[in-house]
Amino acid sequence: MVEESLLSNARFAESYVFYRRNKGYGPLRIRAELMSRGIAEDLIEHHLNIADNAWLVTMRHAWQKRFKGSLPDDFKTRAKHLRFLQYRGFTADHINSIFEDAGHD
């Protein structure tokens, strides 16, 4: 199957990143999941592109879906929002930007 390109780690990584991203998961979590499945790190990095601004859109969508777009008004609520986004696998820069950007809307 590998010789006929019916089974390919590159194709698997590409489709897995697309699938999990559409489910609202971030690059750190997706990287860990792919590594646990034995995909090479260089292949993962090629398909993840963590610096891509599209991750911000993915994160904002997941955050709005979970919290209805309401900003936290106290420390406890903010910590809950942060934990949710960290669990989903978004970077600290991504997470911090959502609260900075939301304050300017």
C-alpha positions as CSV (number, residue, x, y, z in Angstrom):
1,M,0.0,0.0,0.0
2,V,2.9,2.4,0.8
3,E,4.5,1.7,-2.6
4,E,1.2,2.6,-4.4
5,S,0.8,5.8,-2.2
6,L,-2.4,4.4,-0.8
7,L,-0.9,4.7,2.7
8,S,1.1,7.8,3.4
9,N,2.2,9.5,6.7
10,A,2.2,12.8,4.9
11,R,-1.4,12.4,3.7
12,F,-2.5,11.1,7.1
13,A,-0.8,14.1,8.9
14,E,-2.4,16.6,6.5
15,S,-5.9,15.2,6.9
16,Y,-5.6,14.7,10.6
17,V,-4.5,18.4,11.1
18,F,-7.4,19.5,8.9
19,Y,-9.9,17.3,10.8
20,R,-8.8,18.3,14.3
21,R,-8.4,22.0,13.5
22,N,-12.0,22.0,12.3
23,K,-13.0,20.4,15.6
24,G,-11.5,23.4,17.4
25,Y,-8.2,22.0,18.6
26,G,-4.9,23.9,18.6
27,P,-1.5,23.1,17.2
28,L,0.1,22.0,20.4
29,R,-2.5,19.3,21.1
30,I,-2.6,18.2,17.5
31,R,1.3,17.9,17.5
32,A,1.1,15.7,20.6
33,E,-1.6,13.5,19.1
34,L,0.4,13.0,15.9
35,M,3.6,12.3,17.8
36,S,1.8,9.7,19.8
37,R,0.8,8.1,16.5
38,G,4.4,7.8,15.4
39,I,4.4,10.6,12.8
40,A,7.8,12.2,12.3
41,E,8.2,15.7,13.8
42,D,9.4,17.4,10.6
43,L,6.3,16.1,8.8
44,I,4.1,17.4,11.7
45,E,5.7,20.8,11.6
46,H,5.3,21.0,7.8
47,H,1.5,20.5,8.1
48,L,0.9,22.5,11.4
49,N,2.5,25.9,10.6
50,I,1.9,27.2,14.2
51,A,2.7,30.8,13.1
52,D,-0.2,30.8,10.7
53,N,-2.8,33.4,11.8
54,A,-5.6,30.9,10.9
55,W,-5.0,29.3,14.3
56,L,-6.3,32.6,15.8
57,V,-9.6,32.2,13.9
58,T,-9.9,28.5,15.0
59,M,-9.2,29.5,18.6
60,R,-11.7,32.4,18.6
61,H,-14.4,30.2,17.1
62,A,-13.8,27.5,19.8
63,W,-13.8,30.1,22.5
64,Q,-17.0,31.8,21.3
65,K,-18.7,28.5,21.0
66,R,-17.8,27.5,24.5
67,F,-18.2,30.9,26.3
68,K,-20.6,32.7,23.9
69,G,-18.0,35.4,23.4
70,S,-18.4,36.8,26.9
71,L,-15.2,38.2,28.4
72,P,-14.3,37.0,31.9
73,D,-15.1,39.6,34.5
74,D,-13.0,38.1,37.4
75,F,-9.8,36.1,37.9
76,K,-11.6,32.8,38.5
77,T,-13.6,33.0,35.2
78,R,-10.5,34.2,33.3
79,A,-8.6,31.1,34.6
80,K,-11.4,28.9,33.4
81,H,-11.2,30.4,29.9
82,L,-7.4,30.0,29.9
83,R,-7.6,26.4,31.0
84,F,-10.1,25.6,28.3
85,L,-7.9,27.1,25.6
86,Q,-4.7,25.5,27.0
87,Y,-6.5,22.1,27.1
88,R,-7.5,22.6,23.4
89,G,-3.8,23.0,22.6
90,F,-3.4,26.7,21.7
91,T,-0.1,28.5,22.4
92,A,0.2,31.2,25.1
93,D,0.6,33.9,22.4
94,H,-2.6,32.8,20.8
95,I,-4.5,32.7,24.1
96,N,-3.2,36.1,25.2
97,S,-4.3,37.7,21.9
98,I,-7.9,36.7,22.3
99,F,-8.3,38.7,25.5
100,E,-6.3,41.7,24.0
101,D,-8.3,41.6,20.8
102,A,-11.6,41.1,22.6
103,G,-11.1,44.3,24.6
104,H,-10.8,46.3,21.4
105,D,-14.0,45.0,19.7
